[in-house]
């Protein structure tokens, strides 16, 4: 099943098929398949498809009809099927199974037969399958299927997954970057060399827009877990360049706040900690301490600043 969305037009509550789709099936029509072509378009036009909560996106002209010497499998033919004019349509699970049954009756070949067998879970006796039996199977398949998620639900699921598996995703990303660094660099250089004129032209034509986008991107707010503060993406990238070892496990783009709520929550949290720190320093900041690294006496505030600046040197010192 294709991953895209339905692009078949609907006007006044009716499906309007493209000229190319209609002409293709009319050229196939003969005495043997004429009845099945009519049934096929009837199920495609069924208004129950419009608001179906359990649905698939279907190629009206099947992928296998695009097979040739260069395009021999589903992965290769699907690209052509997607590009065929208005060839994608939303069908309920029930109607999708029926549509493939009618396609098998129209084409009567291995590809169309294999598709309906896979959808129904049948390996043998497909020839003896009646329309009534097919309707029962299609109904059961639809009842057992899960409701399709909305765009917002999918986005929320994606966010939850990333939060839950944040560390694993980072580790996988780092590992991939490390293993493919040379390959990626080589590919990028080759691409830039091959399309140098095209890239230069695009940059000139879109100079202001690209500059604005870059500025907006660099000014996005990030959380710096090393300094425990909020800064811009540009500032975090600069910190990483200056302190490579300290920020080796930090990916600046992954530190950008995803939502305004997330940013405000962290800001509130840090403001609370800052107030506590100021209160503590006012009370204890001027207490005298002995600095075992510099072998001198200083105030507590100074020793804390030294530890923040020279973390490695003072790692075993508790101010």
N, C-alpha and C positions, 0 to 999 in steps of 0.2 A: 504494500500500500504506500502511496506517495506521502511525503512529509508536509507538503504544502497545503494551501487552502483552496476551497472551491473557487473557480473563476468563471463558471458558467453563469450567464446573465439570467436574472429573474425579473420579469416585468408584469405588473398587475396580477401577481400571485401565480404566474405561469413561467415555466422554464423556457428560455429562448436559446435553442442550440445554434451553434455557429454554422455558417455555410459549409465550411470544410468538413465538419463532423457529419452533417446530413448527406453531403455528396458522397462521402466515403461509404456509408452504409447503403445508400441507394445504388451505388455501383456494385455492391455485393448481392443485392436482392435478386432472388430467383424463386421459382415455385416452391422449392423445398424449405427455404429459410424465411420466406416473407412473413409468415405468421409469427416466428420467433423474433424477428426484427421489430415488429409492431409491439410485441409484449415487452421487449427490452426497453424501448423508448417510453412505454407506458409506466414501467416501474421507475425509470429515471425521472419522469415528470411528476411522480406522486408527491403531493404537497406535504405528506407526513415527513418527508426528508428535511424540509426547511427548518423545523424546530426540534428535530430529533436530538435527544440528550445522549444517546448511544449511537455513534456514527463512525464511518470511515470516509476517507477521500478516495474517489474512484476515477480511474482513467476510462473515459467513455470509449475511445478507440484504444483497445488493449495494447500493452507494451510489446507483447510477442508479435504483433503485426508489423513492427518496425525492424524485425530481424533482417540482417543482410550479412555480407561477408565481413564487414568491419564491426558490426554490432551483433554479437552472438549470444549474449546473456542478458538477464534482467537489469543488472547494474548499468550496462551500456545502452540498452533500449529505453530505459526509463527517462533518460535525459531527453531523447527525441520525443517521447510521449508527453513529457511535461511541456515541451515547447510547441506542440501541436495546438492550433488555435482553440482556446476555451475548452480544453480537453479534461479538465478536472472538475468533479462535481461531488457534492456532499450527499451521501446516502446513509439511511439508517442501517444498522447491522442486518436487520431482517431483509431490507430491500437490496443490500449489497450482495448477499448470498444468492438471492433470486436473480439479480442481474448477471452474475457469473454462470448461473445455470442456463440462462437464455443465451449467453455468449457461447457456451459449449454447444448448444443446439444450432447456433448460427454457423460456427466454424467447424465443429465436429473434428477436431484434431488433438494431438497430444497435449499441446500447451493449454488449450481451453479446458480440456478434460482434467489435467493435472491441477489447475487452479481451483475448480469446484471440489475436487476430491480433498485438497488440502483444507479448504474452508469448512467443509462438512465433517472432516475427520474420517472419510471413507477411503479405503484402499481397494476394495473390490465391489462388484455388483452395482456400479454406478449406472450401467445401462438400464437396469431394472427400476431405477429410482423414479417414482411418479411425482407430479407437481404437488399433490397433496402431502406426500411424504416429505418432499423438500420444504414445504411450508411449515411442517411440524419441526423439522430440524432447525430451520431459520428462526423460528419463534423461541426454541430452547436456547439457541446460541445468543440471541438478543437478551433473553432473560438473565442468562449467566454472565453477560458482559458488564463491565463497570461503566459508569457514566463518564463521558469525556469531560476533562477539566477545562475551565475557562482560562484565558490568557493570564488573568490575575492569579488564579489558583496555581498554575504552573510556575509563575514567577515566584510566588511565596514558597512553594515546595523547593525550588532551586535555592532560594535564600536560606531556608532551613537546613538543607543538605550541606551547603557551604559552611554554615555556622557549626554544624555538628562535626563535619570532617575537615575543619579548617587546617589543622596540623598536617593531616595526611595529604591533602591537596597541595599544600606548600612544599612538602617533602618530595612529592611526585614531580612537581613543577621544577624544583631545584635540580633533581636528579636528571630530568629530561634536558634541561638547559645545559647542564654540565656535559652530558653524553653527546649532545648534538651541537655543541658550541661551534666547532670547526665547520661542520656541515652547514649549519645555519648561516654562518659568516660567509662561507664560500657561495652559498646559494644567493644570499643578498647581494654580494658583490657582482655576481654574474648577471642577476636581474637588473641591477642599476646600470651596469655597463651596456646591456642589451637595449634597455629602454631609456637611456640617458636623455635623449631629445624629448621624448614624451613626458618624462618626469619634470624636466626643466620648464617645458611649456605649461604644464599643469600648475606648477608652483608660481609662475609669473601671472597666469590668468586668475589664480585664486590666492594671491599673496595676502590681501587684507583679511580674508575669511580664515585662512590657515593661521595667520598671526594671532587673530582674535581667539581661535580655538585653542592654540597652544598656550596663550596667556591664561585663559579660563581654566584649562586643565592644570597648569602649574600652580594656580592659586587655590586649588581645592584643598580643603582642610584634612589633615591627617593626624593620627595619634602616634607619637613617638614613644614606644614602650621602653626605650633605653633611657630617655631623659624624663619619661613620665609627664609629657606635656603635649599640647596641641600646636601644630605648626602647619605651614603650607607644604604642598608636595615638593615644590622647588627647594625649600629649606631642608626638608628631610633628605632629598637627593644630595644636597651639598654636604650635609653631615655625614652621609655614607661615603662620599668621595674622600672626605678628610679623615674619617676613622673607619677604614675598611674592615679591620679585624673586629672592632666593636659591633659594627652593623652587618657582619657577614651573613647572618640569618634573617635579615630584614629585607623584604621586597617592598619598596615605597608604594607602588601602585596598589598593593594589597592592604595598605594602611589607611586608604582613603575612606572617609565616612560614607556609608551607603545612603543614609537618610538624614534629614535634618533632625529628627527625633534622637537618633543615635549620637549625633554631634552634641546636641543640647544636654543629653544625659551625661555624657563624658565631661562636658564643660562644668556642669553642676557638681559632679563628683570631684573634679580637680580643684574647683573653687573652695569646696569644703576642706580639702586637704591643705590648701594654701593658707586658709584662715587658721587652721590648727598649727601649721608650721610657724606662722608669724607669731601666734600666741606663745608657742614654745620658745622661740628665739628671744622674744621680749622678756621671758621669765628666766631662761637659762643661757641665752646666746653669749652673754658677756662673762660667763664663768671661765676661770682659767684652766687650761689643760696642758699636759705635756705631750709634745709631738715626738714619738719615738723614731720617726724617719728622719726628721730634720734636727732632732735632738735640741729642741728649744721649747720655750713656753709661749703659748698663744691662747686666744679666746676660743671657745667652743665653735663659734660661727666660722672662724678662719680655718679650723681643722676640718670642719665639714666641707668647706669649699675646696680645700686641698684634696680631700678624698674624692669629690666629684670630678675634679680635673685630672687626677692621677689615680684612676680606679685600680689599676694593676699594682701600683706601688703600695697603696694603702689597703689592699684587699683583706689583710688580716688585722686591720686596725678598726676598732669600734670607738668612734669619738665619744 
